[in-house]
């Protein structure tokens, strides 16, 4: 719960000092997978790990769905503003 008594909706919203060891490990797994498995192909971000491989890492399915939604949203945003080369963005 945050200082207003609201439940944290996302794992990364939980302050480091309040995270359990399991939550910290899950964040590390997610970060590693995101860094290593989001690639750009044909000017679109793509998650190049299958759902089965993702789940085999011990990460709940809802996080797979969340990553996929974020990628779709990012691609749609870049399309809407005319980004023609995601690889050149810094």
C-alpha positions as CSV (number, residue, x, y, z in Angstrom):
1,X,0.0,0.0,0.0
2,X,1.2,3.5,-0.7
3,X,0.9,6.4,1.7
4,X,-2.7,7.0,0.7
5,X,-3.6,3.4,1.4
6,X,-3.9,2.5,-2.3
7,X,-2.7,-0.8,-3.5
8,X,0.3,-0.7,-5.9
9,X,-1.0,-1.7,-9.3
10,X,2.4,-2.5,-10.8
11,X,5.4,-4.3,-9.4
12,X,7.8,-1.5,-10.4
13,X,5.7,1.0,-8.4
14,X,6.6,-0.6,-5.1
15,X,9.6,1.3,-3.6
16,X,12.8,-0.8,-3.3
17,X,12.6,-0.6,0.5
18,X,9.2,-2.3,0.5
19,X,9.7,-5.0,-2.0
20,X,10.0,-8.6,-0.9
21,X,12.9,-10.7,-2.1
22,X,10.6,-12.5,-4.5
23,X,9.4,-9.2,-6.0
24,X,13.0,-8.0,-6.5
25,X,14.0,-11.3,-8.2
26,X,10.9,-11.0,-10.5
27,X,11.9,-7.5,-11.5
28,X,15.4,-8.6,-12.3
29,X,14.1,-11.5,-14.4
30,X,11.8,-9.1,-16.3
31,X,14.5,-6.6,-16.9
32,X,16.8,-9.2,-18.3
33,X,14.2,-10.6,-20.6
34,X,13.2,-7.2,-21.8
35,X,16.7,-6.1,-22.5
36,X,17.6,-9.3,-24.3
37,X,14.4,-10.0,-26.2
38,X,12.9,-6.7,-27.4
39,X,14.4,-6.2,-30.8
40,X,13.7,-3.9,-33.8
41,X,12.7,-5.7,-37.0
42,X,11.2,-3.8,-40.0
43,X,11.1,-0.7,-38.0
44,X,8.9,-2.3,-35.3
45,X,9.7,-3.4,-31.8
46,X,9.2,-7.2,-31.5
47,X,9.4,-9.5,-28.5
48,X,11.4,-12.4,-29.8
49,X,10.7,-14.8,-27.0
50,X,7.7,-17.2,-27.1
51,X,5.1,-17.2,-24.4
52,X,6.2,-20.7,-23.5
53,X,9.8,-19.6,-23.1
54,X,8.8,-16.6,-21.1
55,X,6.7,-18.6,-18.7
56,X,9.4,-21.2,-18.3
57,X,11.6,-18.4,-16.8
58,X,9.1,-18.4,-13.9
59,X,7.4,-15.2,-14.7
60,X,3.6,-15.0,-14.6
61,X,1.7,-14.7,-17.8
62,X,0.2,-11.3,-17.0
63,X,3.7,-9.8,-17.4
64,X,4.0,-11.4,-20.9
65,X,0.7,-9.8,-21.8
66,X,1.8,-6.4,-20.4
67,X,5.1,-6.4,-22.4
68,X,3.2,-7.3,-25.5
69,X,0.7,-4.4,-24.9
70,X,3.5,-2.0,-24.3
71,X,5.3,-3.0,-27.5
72,X,2.0,-2.6,-29.5
73,X,1.5,0.9,-27.9
74,X,5.1,2.0,-28.6
75,X,4.9,0.8,-32.2
76,X,1.5,2.6,-32.7
77,X,2.9,5.8,-31.2
78,X,6.0,5.7,-33.4
79,X,3.8,5.1,-36.4
80,X,1.6,8.0,-35.5
81,X,4.5,10.5,-35.2
82,X,6.3,9.2,-38.3
83,X,9.3,7.6,-36.8
84,X,10.9,5.9,-39.8
85,X,14.0,4.4,-38.2
86,X,13.7,3.2,-34.6
87,X,17.2,1.9,-34.7
88,X,18.6,5.4,-35.0
89,X,16.7,6.8,-32.0
90,X,18.9,7.7,-29.0
